[in-house]
Amino acid sequence: MRANPLRKNLQKYLVRHGLSRKFEKQLNHFLVDSTYPSLNTEKMKIGHIDIYSFRIDRKYRVIFTYNSDESIEIIDINNHYQ
């Protein structure tokens, strides 16, 4: 599995919140094993769309979808509690 490149605004978000290293570490865990314990990977069904998330840390999470080509598209990185 692979992740598509992050959009510029998401890259900036990671830098602004000091999450770049944590994000890379968690993304690597996810790409090797999506059930890695610290990820807390979840499926969130919104209407007819399946959206997933995994944790960067206790406060921040990554929102993504699976693509048909065995890749993931990261659509948002946000504060888990907002």
SVG drawing of the C-alpha trace seen along z (x, -y; Angstrom):
<svg xmlns="http://www.w3.org/2000/svg" viewBox="-26 -27 36 32">
<polyline fill="none" stroke="black" stroke-width="0.4" points="0.0,0.0 1.1,-3.6 -0.2,-7.1 -0.7,-9.7 1.3,-12.9 -0.1,-15.3 -1.7,-18.6 0.2,-21.7 -2.3,-22.9 -2.0,-19.7 1.8,-19.8 1.6,-23.4 -0.8,-22.2 1.7,-19.6 4.5,-22.1 2.4,-24.7 1.4,-22.3 4.9,-20.6 3.5,-17.2 5.7,-16.4 7.8,-13.7 4.9,-12.1 2.9,-12.1 5.7,-10.3 6.1,-7.8 2.4,-6.9 2.0,-6.9 4.9,-4.4 3.2,-2.2 -0.1,-2.4 1.4,-1.5 3.0,1.6 0.1,2.6 -3.1,0.6 -4.1,2.3 -0.9,1.1 -2.1,0.5 -1.2,-3.2 -3.0,-4.1 -6.5,-3.4 -7.7,-3.1 -11.5,-3.6 -14.0,-3.4 -16.5,-6.3 -19.4,-5.9 -20.8,-9.3 -23.8,-8.7 -22.7,-6.2 -19.0,-7.1 -16.6,-5.1 -14.0,-7.4 -11.3,-6.2 -9.1,-7.8 -5.9,-7.0 -4.2,-8.9 -1.1,-10.9 -1.2,-11.3 -4.0,-11.7 -5.0,-15.1 -4.6,-14.9 -5.9,-12.4 -5.6,-11.8 -8.8,-11.4 -8.4,-9.3 -10.1,-7.2 -8.9,-4.0 -8.5,-4.3 -9.1,-1.4 -5.3,-1.3 -4.3,-0.1 -3.4,-3.6 -4.9,-6.0 -5.8,-9.6 -5.4,-11.8 -8.2,-14.3 -7.7,-16.0 -5.6,-16.3 -7.3,-17.8 -7.7,-18.2 -9.7,-15.1 -11.8,-17.0 -13.0,-19.9"/>
</svg>
